[in-house]
């Protein structure tokens, strides 16, 4: 079985396992397209149409793997972070909370036990109306950190992987604590 066959089998297995409804994979090596195939459907709803090589998908949440994970790995390569560091090691406000003993590895693998999402933006927006400038402030970050610290875990850390925006918010704040500046600035300077 060639590499292309292995890739095709893996992609189809992911479609069959409902990891995603469909995908288009294009691999280019030194300017030459060596693999370009479509798998599965364009979506599950409202209609199921076969994916085509020219199907365009929305690529949401790419900041997590392309910026946050890369920044954390960069800091690990420098020896400034380790996979087994507890969350509270850099975010001291989380000492004694349910998530405080989860590790960076748990956050990176979505296995911290935190819920997947909370609408923090609503309360921050309401507060910003009464306190203009709160949105995007250090106070807003502190508010989110405090709210995440109040969250009950849905599973024990490491027991199950469940996508969590909250865990990645903590990773971004960890990057900021370690670097002493905005995560975006670290990414621009060190990664991009």
mmCIF file of the C-alpha atoms, coordinates in Angstrom:
data_MODEL
# 
_entry.id   MODEL 
# 
loop_
_atom_site.group_PDB 
_atom_site.id 
_atom_site.type_symbol 
_atom_site.label_atom_id 
_atom_site.label_alt_id 
_atom_site.label_comp_id 
_atom_site.label_asym_id 
_atom_site.label_entity_id 
_atom_site.label_seq_id 
_atom_site.pdbx_PDB_ins_code 
_atom_site.Cartn_x 
_atom_site.Cartn_y 
_atom_site.Cartn_z 
_atom_site.occupancy 
_atom_site.B_iso_or_equiv 
_atom_site.pdbx_formal_charge 
_atom_site.auth_seq_id 
_atom_site.auth_comp_id 
_atom_site.auth_asym_id 
_atom_site.auth_atom_id 
_atom_site.pdbx_PDB_model_num 
ATOM 1   C CA . UNK A 1 1   ? 0.000   0.000  0.000  1.00 0.00 ? 1   UNK A CA 1 
ATOM 2   C CA . UNK A 1 2   ? 1.427   3.385  -0.986 1.00 0.00 ? 2   UNK A CA 1 
ATOM 3   C CA . UNK A 1 3   ? 1.452   6.544  1.103  1.00 0.00 ? 3   UNK A CA 1 
ATOM 4   C CA . UNK A 1 4   ? -1.458  7.947  -0.866 1.00 0.00 ? 4   UNK A CA 1 
ATOM 5   C CA . UNK A 1 5   ? -3.519  4.808  -0.164 1.00 0.00 ? 5   UNK A CA 1 
ATOM 6   C CA . UNK A 1 6   ? -2.715  5.097  3.558  1.00 0.00 ? 6   UNK A CA 1 
ATOM 7   C CA . UNK A 1 7   ? -3.781  8.727  3.598  1.00 0.00 ? 7   UNK A CA 1 
ATOM 8   C CA . UNK A 1 8   ? -6.987  7.910  1.710  1.00 0.00 ? 8   UNK A CA 1 
ATOM 9   C CA . UNK A 1 9   ? -7.801  5.106  4.165  1.00 0.00 ? 9   UNK A CA 1 
ATOM 10  C CA . UNK A 1 10  ? -7.134  7.345  7.191  1.00 0.00 ? 10  UNK A CA 1 
ATOM 11  C CA . UNK A 1 11  ? -9.266  10.172 5.828  1.00 0.00 ? 11  UNK A CA 1 
ATOM 12  C CA . UNK A 1 12  ? -12.126 7.829  4.955  1.00 0.00 ? 12  UNK A CA 1 
ATOM 13  C CA . UNK A 1 13  ? -11.897 6.178  8.387  1.00 0.00 ? 13  UNK A CA 1 
ATOM 14  C CA . UNK A 1 14  ? -12.269 9.616  9.994  1.00 0.00 ? 14  UNK A CA 1 
ATOM 15  C CA . UNK A 1 15  ? -15.338 10.346 7.848  1.00 0.00 ? 15  UNK A CA 1 
ATOM 16  C CA . UNK A 1 16  ? -16.801 6.933  8.712  1.00 0.00 ? 16  UNK A CA 1 
ATOM 17  C CA . UNK A 1 17  ? -16.158 7.562  12.428 1.00 0.00 ? 17  UNK A CA 1 
ATOM 18  C CA . UNK A 1 18  ? -17.963 10.948 12.176 1.00 0.00 ? 18  UNK A CA 1 
ATOM 19  C CA . UNK A 1 19  ? -14.839 12.897 13.158 1.00 0.00 ? 19  UNK A CA 1 
ATOM 20  C CA . UNK A 1 20  ? -15.874 15.300 10.395 1.00 0.00 ? 20  UNK A CA 1 
ATOM 21  C CA . UNK A 1 21  ? -18.479 15.091 7.625  1.00 0.00 ? 21  UNK A CA 1 
ATOM 22  C CA . UNK A 1 22  ? -15.940 15.555 4.856  1.00 0.00 ? 22  UNK A CA 1 
ATOM 23  C CA . UNK A 1 23  ? -12.654 17.086 3.879  1.00 0.00 ? 23  UNK A CA 1 
ATOM 24  C CA . UNK A 1 24  ? -10.455 18.096 1.000  1.00 0.00 ? 24  UNK A CA 1 
ATOM 25  C CA . UNK A 1 25  ? -6.770  17.315 1.309  1.00 0.00 ? 25  UNK A CA 1 
ATOM 26  C CA . UNK A 1 26  ? -4.189  18.893 -0.948 1.00 0.00 ? 26  UNK A CA 1 
ATOM 27  C CA . UNK A 1 27  ? -0.492  18.126 -0.492 1.00 0.00 ? 27  UNK A CA 1 
ATOM 28  C CA . UNK A 1 28  ? 2.072   20.096 -2.439 1.00 0.00 ? 28  UNK A CA 1 
ATOM 29  C CA . UNK A 1 29  ? 5.769   19.209 -2.394 1.00 0.00 ? 29  UNK A CA 1 
ATOM 30  C CA . UNK A 1 30  ? 8.214   21.700 -3.873 1.00 0.00 ? 30  UNK A CA 1 
ATOM 31  C CA . UNK A 1 31  ? 5.420   23.329 -5.862 1.00 0.00 ? 31  UNK A CA 1 
ATOM 32  C CA . UNK A 1 32  ? 4.052   20.071 -7.288 1.00 0.00 ? 32  UNK A CA 1 
ATOM 33  C CA . UNK A 1 33  ? 0.667   18.735 -6.180 1.00 0.00 ? 33  UNK A CA 1 
ATOM 34  C CA . UNK A 1 34  ? 1.246   15.148 -5.107 1.00 0.00 ? 34  UNK A CA 1 
ATOM 35  C CA . UNK A 1 35  ? -2.150  14.453 -3.519 1.00 0.00 ? 35  UNK A CA 1 
ATOM 36  C CA . UNK A 1 36  ? -5.524  16.174 -3.994 1.00 0.00 ? 36  UNK A CA 1 
ATOM 37  C CA . UNK A 1 37  ? -8.659  14.272 -3.004 1.00 0.00 ? 37  UNK A CA 1 
ATOM 38  C CA . UNK A 1 38  ? -12.070 14.911 -1.487 1.00 0.00 ? 38  UNK A CA 1 
ATOM 39  C CA . UNK A 1 39  ? -13.635 12.672 1.152  1.00 0.00 ? 39  UNK A CA 1 
ATOM 40  C CA . UNK A 1 40  ? -17.163 12.371 2.538  1.00 0.00 ? 40  UNK A CA 1 
ATOM 41  C CA . UNK A 1 41  ? -19.838 15.047 2.377  1.00 0.00 ? 41  UNK A CA 1 
ATOM 42  C CA . UNK A 1 42  ? -19.819 18.847 2.306  1.00 0.00 ? 42  UNK A CA 1 
ATOM 43  C CA . UNK A 1 43  ? -21.877 18.780 5.519  1.00 0.00 ? 43  UNK A CA 1 
ATOM 44  C CA . UNK A 1 44  ? -24.335 16.612 7.380  1.00 0.00 ? 44  UNK A CA 1 
ATOM 45  C CA . UNK A 1 45  ? -27.054 19.267 7.323  1.00 0.00 ? 45  UNK A CA 1 
ATOM 46  C CA . UNK A 1 46  ? -29.048 20.737 5.648  1.00 0.00 ? 46  UNK A CA 1 
ATOM 47  C CA . UNK A 1 47  ? -28.140 18.538 2.660  1.00 0.00 ? 47  UNK A CA 1 
ATOM 48  C CA . UNK A 1 48  ? -25.616 15.815 2.181  1.00 0.00 ? 48  UNK A CA 1 
ATOM 49  C CA . UNK A 1 49  ? -23.647 16.512 -0.975 1.00 0.00 ? 49  UNK A CA 1 
ATOM 50  C CA . UNK A 1 50  ? -20.444 14.703 -1.890 1.00 0.00 ? 50  UNK A CA 1 
ATOM 51  C CA . UNK A 1 51  ? -17.312 16.744 -1.249 1.00 0.00 ? 51  UNK A CA 1 
ATOM 52  C CA . UNK A 1 52  ? -15.413 17.704 -4.387 1.00 0.00 ? 52  UNK A CA 1 
ATOM 53  C CA . UNK A 1 53  ? -11.749 18.698 -4.735 1.00 0.00 ? 53  UNK A CA 1 
ATOM 54  C CA . UNK A 1 54  ? -12.875 22.332 -5.078 1.00 0.00 ? 54  UNK A CA 1 
ATOM 55  C CA . UNK A 1 55  ? -15.178 22.251 -2.009 1.00 0.00 ? 55  UNK A CA 1 
ATOM 56  C CA . UNK A 1 56  ? -14.372 25.123 0.365  1.00 0.00 ? 56  UNK A CA 1 
ATOM 57  C CA . UNK A 1 57  ? -14.730 24.579 4.121  1.00 0.00 ? 57  UNK A CA 1 
ATOM 58  C CA . UNK A 1 58  ? -14.811 27.081 6.983  1.00 0.00 ? 58  UNK A CA 1 
ATOM 59  C CA . UNK A 1 59  ? -11.580 26.720 8.949  1.00 0.00 ? 59  UNK A CA 1 
ATOM 60  C CA . UNK A 1 60  ? -12.636 27.958 12.381 1.00 0.00 ? 60  UNK A CA 1 
ATOM 61  C CA . UNK A 1 61  ? -10.556 27.829 15.550 1.00 0.00 ? 61  UNK A CA 1 
ATOM 62  C CA . UNK A 1 62  ? -7.198  27.760 13.781 1.00 0.00 ? 62  UNK A CA 1 
ATOM 63  C CA . UNK A 1 63  ? -5.697  30.114 16.351 1.00 0.00 ? 63  UNK A CA 1 
ATOM 64  C CA . UNK A 1 64  ? -5.578  27.216 18.803 1.00 0.00 ? 64  UNK A CA 1 
ATOM 65  C CA . UNK A 1 65  ? -3.210  24.953 16.826 1.00 0.00 ? 65  UNK A CA 1 
ATOM 66  C CA . UNK A 1 66  ? -1.391  27.596 14.788 1.00 0.00 ? 66  UNK A CA 1 
ATOM 67  C CA . UNK A 1 67  ? -0.732  30.173 17.500 1.00 0.00 ? 67  UNK A CA 1 
ATOM 68  C CA . UNK A 1 68  ? -1.457  28.910 21.003 1.00 0.00 ? 68  UNK A CA 1 
ATOM 69  C CA . UNK A 1 69  ? -0.070  25.380 20.668 1.00 0.00 ? 69  UNK A CA 1 
ATOM 70  C CA . UNK A 1 70  ? 2.932   26.628 18.714 1.00 0.00 ? 70  UNK A CA 1 
ATOM 71  C CA . UNK A 1 71  ? 3.659   29.313 21.340 1.00 0.00 ? 71  UNK A CA 1 
ATOM 72  C CA . UNK A 1 72  ? 3.409   26.768 24.167 1.00 0.00 ? 72  UNK A CA 1 
ATOM 73  C CA . UNK A 1 73  ? 5.708   24.356 22.311 1.00 0.00 ? 73  UNK A CA 1 
ATOM 74  C CA . UNK A 1 74  ? 8.167   27.185 21.665 1.00 0.00 ? 74  UNK A CA 1 
ATOM 75  C CA . UNK A 1 75  ? 8.261   27.951 25.392 1.00 0.00 ? 75  UNK A CA 1 
ATOM 76  C CA . UNK A 1 76  ? 8.709   24.246 26.137 1.00 0.00 ? 76  UNK A CA 1 
ATOM 77  C CA . UNK A 1 77  ? 11.624  24.093 23.696 1.00 0.00 ? 77  UNK A CA 1 
ATOM 78  C CA . UNK A 1 78  ? 13.200  26.975 25.625 1.00 0.00 ? 78  UNK A CA 1 
ATOM 79  C CA . UNK A 1 79  ? 12.663  25.087 28.904 1.00 0.00 ? 79  UNK A CA 1 
ATOM 80  C CA . UNK A 1 80  ? 10.270  27.729 30.225 1.00 0.00 ? 80  UNK A CA 1 
ATOM 81  C CA . UNK A 1 81  ? 7.288   25.345 30.359 1.00 0.00 ? 81  UNK A CA 1 
ATOM 82  C CA . UNK A 1 82  ? 6.860   21.574 30.690 1.00 0.00 ? 82  UNK A CA 1 
ATOM 83  C CA . UNK A 1 83  ? 3.973   19.304 29.728 1.00 0.00 ? 83  UNK A CA 1 
ATOM 84  C CA . UNK A 1 84  ? 3.548   18.134 33.317 1.00 0.00 ? 84  UNK A CA 1 
ATOM 85  C CA . UNK A 1 85  ? 3.433   21.663 34.789 1.00 0.00 ? 85  UNK A CA 1 
ATOM 86  C CA . UNK A 1 86  ? 0.174   22.148 36.690 1.00 0.00 ? 86  UNK A CA 1 
ATOM 87  C CA . UNK A 1 87  ? -1.993  24.988 35.420 1.00 0.00 ? 87  UNK A CA 1 
ATOM 88  C CA . UNK A 1 88  ? -1.628  26.795 38.764 1.00 0.00 ? 88  UNK A CA 1 
ATOM 89  C CA . UNK A 1 89  ? 2.177   26.913 38.387 1.00 0.00 ? 89  UNK A CA 1 
ATOM 90  C CA . UNK A 1 90  ? 1.844   29.907 36.043 1.00 0.00 ? 90  UNK A CA 1 
ATOM 91  C CA . UNK A 1 91  ? -1.701  30.957 36.881 1.00 0.00 ? 91  UNK A CA 1 
ATOM 92  C CA . UNK A 1 92  ? -1.457  31.140 40.669 1.00 0.00 ? 92  UNK A CA 1 
ATOM 93  C CA . UNK A 1 93  ? -5.040  32.387 40.940 1.00 0.00 ? 93  UNK A CA 1 
ATOM 94  C CA . UNK A 1 94  ? -6.116  28.817 40.115 1.00 0.00 ? 94  UNK A CA 1 
ATOM 95  C CA . UNK A 1 95  ? -4.391  27.212 43.138 1.00 0.00 ? 95  UNK A CA 1 
ATOM 96  C CA . UNK A 1 96  ? -6.979  25.264 45.081 1.00 0.00 ? 96  UNK A CA 1 
ATOM 97  C CA . UNK A 1 97  ? -9.507  25.262 42.226 1.00 0.00 ? 97  UNK A CA 1 
ATOM 98  C CA . UNK A 1 98  ? -10.768 22.196 40.415 1.00 0.00 ? 98  UNK A CA 1 
ATOM 99  C CA . UNK A 1 99  ? -8.640  22.912 37.335 1.00 0.00 ? 99  UNK A CA 1 
ATOM 100 C CA . UNK A 1 100 ? -5.535  24.115 39.176 1.00 0.00 ? 100 UNK A CA 1 
ATOM 101 C CA . UNK A 1 101 ? -3.905  20.663 39.327 1.00 0.00 ? 101 UNK A CA 1 
ATOM 102 C CA . UNK A 1 102 ? -4.621  19.819 35.686 1.00 0.00 ? 102 UNK A CA 1 
ATOM 103 C CA . UNK A 1 103 ? -1.452  19.947 33.606 1.00 0.00 ? 103 UNK A CA 1 
ATOM 104 C CA . UNK A 1 104 ? -0.532  21.814 30.456 1.00 0.00 ? 104 UNK A CA 1 
ATOM 105 C CA . UNK A 1 105 ? -0.699  18.432 28.723 1.00 0.00 ? 105 UNK A CA 1 
ATOM 106 C CA . UNK A 1 106 ? -4.323  18.110 29.848 1.00 0.00 ? 106 UNK A CA 1 
ATOM 107 C CA . UNK A 1 107 ? -5.102  21.541 28.412 1.00 0.00 ? 107 UNK A CA 1 
ATOM 108 C CA . UNK A 1 108 ? -3.330  20.811 25.128 1.00 0.00 ? 108 UNK A CA 1 
ATOM 109 C CA . UNK A 1 109 ? -5.154  17.499 24.693 1.00 0.00 ? 109 UNK A CA 1 
ATOM 110 C CA . UNK A 1 110 ? -8.558  18.869 25.757 1.00 0.00 ? 110 UNK A CA 1 
ATOM 111 C CA . UNK A 1 111 ? -8.562  16.418 28.676 1.00 0.00 ? 111 UNK A CA 1 
ATOM 112 C CA . UNK A 1 112 ? -8.562  18.855 31.618 1.00 0.00 ? 112 UNK A CA 1 
ATOM 113 C CA . UNK A 1 113 ? -12.204 18.133 32.427 1.00 0.00 ? 113 UNK A CA 1 
ATOM 114 C CA . UNK A 1 114 ? -13.253 21.728 31.778 1.00 0.00 ? 114 UNK A CA 1 
ATOM 115 C CA . UNK A 1 115 ? -16.504 22.313 29.894 1.00 0.00 ? 115 UNK A CA 1 
ATOM 116 C CA . UNK A 1 116 ? -16.199 23.162 26.230 1.00 0.00 ? 116 UNK A CA 1 
ATOM 117 C CA . UNK A 1 117 ? -17.512 26.770 26.267 1.00 0.00 ? 117 UNK A CA 1 
ATOM 118 C CA . UNK A 1 118 ? -19.021 29.539 28.324 1.00 0.00 ? 118 UNK A CA 1 
ATOM 119 C CA . UNK A 1 119 ? -20.439 32.863 27.025 1.00 0.00 ? 119 UNK A CA 1 
ATOM 120 C CA . UNK A 1 120 ? -17.974 35.103 28.906 1.00 0.00 ? 120 UNK A CA 1 
ATOM 121 C CA . UNK A 1 121 ? -18.267 37.691 26.141 1.00 0.00 ? 121 UNK A CA 1 
ATOM 122 C CA . UNK A 1 122 ? -21.851 38.464 27.198 1.00 0.00 ? 122 UNK A CA 1 
ATOM 123 C CA . UNK A 1 123 ? -20.956 39.457 30.758 1.00 0.00 ? 123 UNK A CA 1 
ATOM 124 C CA . UNK A 1 124 ? -17.819 41.279 29.619 1.00 0.00 ? 124 UNK A CA 1 
ATOM 125 C CA . UNK A 1 125 ? -19.895 43.189 27.048 1.00 0.00 ? 125 UNK A CA 1 
ATOM 126 C CA . UNK A 1 126 ? -22.490 44.126 29.676 1.00 0.00 ? 126 UNK A CA 1 
ATOM 127 C CA . UNK A 1 127 ? -19.764 45.324 32.022 1.00 0.00 ? 127 UNK A CA 1 
ATOM 128 C CA . UNK A 1 128 ? -18.085 47.294 29.215 1.00 0.00 ? 128 UNK A CA 1 
ATOM 129 C CA . UNK A 1 129 ? -21.305 49.220 28.660 1.00 0.00 ? 129 UNK A CA 1 
ATOM 130 C CA . UNK A 1 130 ? -21.125 50.411 32.277 1.00 0.00 ? 130 UNK A CA 1 
ATOM 131 C CA . UNK A 1 131 ? -17.314 50.646 32.353 1.00 0.00 ? 131 UNK A CA 1 
ATOM 132 C CA . UNK A 1 132 ? -16.124 51.634 28.868 1.00 0.00 ? 132 UNK A CA 1 
ATOM 133 C CA . UNK A 1 133 ? -12.708 50.137 28.178 1.00 0.00 ? 133 UNK A CA 1 
ATOM 134 C CA . UNK A 1 134 ? -13.286 46.969 30.201 1.00 0.00 ? 134 UNK A CA 1 
ATOM 135 C CA . UNK A 1 135 ? -13.439 44.876 27.019 1.00 0.00 ? 135 UNK A CA 1 
ATOM 136 C CA . UNK A 1 136 ? -9.906  43.750 26.191 1.00 0.00 ? 136 UNK A CA 1 
ATOM 137 C CA . UNK A 1 137 ? -8.513  44.987 29.497 1.00 0.00 ? 137 UNK A CA 1 
ATOM 138 C CA . UNK A 1 138 ? -6.425  43.187 32.109 1.00 0.00 ? 138 UNK A CA 1 
ATOM 139 C CA . UNK A 1 139 ? -9.552  43.318 34.270 1.00 0.00 ? 139 UNK A CA 1 
ATOM 140 C CA . UNK A 1 140 ? -11.479 41.340 31.648 1.00 0.00 ? 140 UNK A CA 1 
ATOM 141 C CA . UNK A 1 141 ? -8.714  38.708 31.593 1.00 0.00 ? 141 UNK A CA 1 
ATOM 142 C CA . UNK A 1 142 ? -8.813  38.506 35.388 1.00 0.00 ? 142 UNK A CA 1 
ATOM 143 C CA . UNK A 1 143 ? -12.601 38.136 35.246 1.00 0.00 ? 143 UNK A CA 1 
ATOM 144 C CA . UNK A 1 144 ? -12.370 35.219 32.789 1.00 0.00 ? 144 UNK A CA 1 
ATOM 145 C CA . UNK A 1 145 ? -9.619  33.551 34.825 1.00 0.00 ? 145 UNK A CA 1 
ATOM 146 C CA . UNK A 1 146 ? -11.752 33.847 37.969 1.00 0.00 ? 146 UNK A CA 1 
ATOM 147 C CA . UNK A 1 147 ? -14.806 32.441 36.179 1.00 0.00 ? 147 UNK A CA 1 
ATOM 148 C CA . UNK A 1 148 ? -12.843 29.474 34.821 1.00 0.00 ? 148 UNK A CA 1 
ATOM 149 C CA . UNK A 1 149 ? -11.527 28.884 38.343 1.00 0.00 ? 149 UNK A CA 1 
ATOM 150 C CA . UNK A 1 150 ? -15.132 28.554 39.558 1.00 0.00 ? 150 UNK A CA 1 
ATOM 151 C CA . UNK A 1 151 ? -15.980 25.892 36.985 1.00 0.00 ? 151 UNK A CA 1 
ATOM 152 C CA . UNK A 1 152 ? -16.640 22.358 38.163 1.00 0.00 ? 152 UNK A CA 1 
ATOM 153 C CA . UNK A 1 153 ? -14.819 19.768 36.102 1.00 0.00 ? 153 UNK A CA 1 
ATOM 154 C CA . UNK A 1 154 ? -16.976 17.462 34.020 1.00 0.00 ? 154 UNK A CA 1 
ATOM 155 C CA . UNK A 1 155 ? -14.421 14.635 34.295 1.00 0.00 ? 155 UNK A CA 1 
ATOM 156 C CA . UNK A 1 156 ? -11.202 14.129 36.185 1.00 0.00 ? 156 UNK A CA 1 
ATOM 157 C CA . UNK A 1 157 ? -8.161  15.465 34.313 1.00 0.00 ? 157 UNK A CA 1 
ATOM 158 C CA . UNK A 1 158 ? -6.862  12.925 31.835 1.00 0.00 ? 158 UNK A CA 1 
ATOM 159 C CA . UNK A 1 159 ? -10.006 10.770 31.897 1.00 0.00 ? 159 UNK A CA 1 
ATOM 160 C CA . UNK A 1 160 ? -11.530 11.933 28.622 1.00 0.00 ? 160 UNK A CA 1 
ATOM 161 C CA . UNK A 1 161 ? -10.780 14.341 25.767 1.00 0.00 ? 161 UNK A CA 1 
ATOM 162 C CA . UNK A 1 162 ? -13.574 16.852 25.188 1.00 0.00 ? 162 UNK A CA 1 
ATOM 163 C CA . UNK A 1 163 ? -12.925 20.002 23.152 1.00 0.00 ? 163 UNK A CA 1 
ATOM 164 C CA . UNK A 1 164 ? -12.587 22.982 25.482 1.00 0.00 ? 164 UNK A CA 1 
ATOM 165 C CA . UNK A 1 165 ? -12.235 26.643 24.615 1.00 0.00 ? 165 UNK A CA 1 
ATOM 166 C CA . UNK A 1 166 ? -11.723 27.286 28.329 1.00 0.00 ? 166 UNK A CA 1 
ATOM 167 C CA . UNK A 1 167 ? -8.571  25.178 28.404 1.00 0.00 ? 167 UNK A CA 1 
ATOM 168 C CA . UNK A 1 168 ? -7.137  27.105 25.481 1.00 0.00 ? 168 UNK A CA 1 
ATOM 169 C CA . UNK A 1 169 ? -7.975  30.413 27.131 1.00 0.00 ? 169 UNK A CA 1 
ATOM 170 C CA . UNK A 1 170 ? -5.828  29.203 30.035 1.00 0.00 ? 170 UNK A CA 1 
ATOM 171 C CA . UNK A 1 171 ? -3.021  28.227 27.656 1.00 0.00 ? 171 UNK A CA 1 
ATOM 172 C CA . UNK A 1 172 ? -3.083  31.698 26.090 1.00 0.00 ? 172 UNK A CA 1 
ATOM 173 C CA . UNK A 1 173 ? -2.950  33.318 29.529 1.00 0.00 ? 173 UNK A CA 1 
ATOM 174 C CA . UNK A 1 174 ? -0.065  30.991 30.433 1.00 0.00 ? 174 UNK A CA 1 
ATOM 175 C CA . UNK A 1 175 ? 1.889   32.163 27.376 1.00 0.00 ? 175 UNK A CA 1 
ATOM 176 C CA . UNK A 1 176 ? 1.281   35.758 28.460 1.00 0.00 ? 176 UNK A CA 1 
ATOM 177 C CA . UNK A 1 177 ? 2.439   35.098 32.021 1.00 0.00 ? 177 UNK A CA 1 
ATOM 178 C CA . UNK A 1 178 ? 5.611   33.348 30.918 1.00 0.00 ? 178 UNK A CA 1 
ATOM 179 C CA . UNK A 1 179 ? 6.546   35.890 28.248 1.00 0.00 ? 179 UNK A CA 1 
ATOM 180 C CA . UNK A 1 180 ? 5.398   38.980 30.138 1.00 0.00 ? 180 UNK A CA 1 
ATOM 181 C CA . UNK A 1 181 ? 3.430   40.298 27.184 1.00 0.00 ? 181 UNK A CA 1 
ATOM 182 C CA . UNK A 1 182 ? 0.576   39.577 24.799 1.00 0.00 ? 182 UNK A CA 1 
ATOM 183 C CA . UNK A 1 183 ? 0.513   36.099 23.268 1.00 0.00 ? 183 UNK A CA 1 
ATOM 184 C CA . UNK A 1 184 ? 0.068   37.691 19.830 1.00 0.00 ? 184 UNK A CA 1 
ATOM 185 C CA . UNK A 1 185 ? 3.320   39.640 20.275 1.00 0.00 ? 185 UNK A CA 1 
ATOM 186 C CA . UNK A 1 186 ? 5.169   36.442 21.202 1.00 0.00 ? 186 UNK A CA 1 
ATOM 187 C CA . UNK A 1 187 ? 3.783   34.691 18.129 1.00 0.00 ? 187 UNK A CA 1 
ATOM 188 C CA . UNK A 1 188 ? 4.780   37.575 15.835 1.00 0.00 ? 188 UNK A CA 1 
ATOM 189 C CA . UNK A 1 189 ? 8.286   37.775 17.276 1.00 0.00 ? 189 UNK A CA 1 
ATOM 190 C CA . UNK A 1 190 ? 9.100   34.090 17.693 1.00 0.00 ? 190 UNK A CA 1 
ATOM 191 C CA . UNK A 1 191 ? 6.879   32.101 15.339 1.00 0.00 ? 191 UNK A CA 1 
ATOM 192 C CA . UNK A 1 192 ? 5.679   34.138 12.384 1.00 0.00 ? 192 UNK A CA 1 
# 
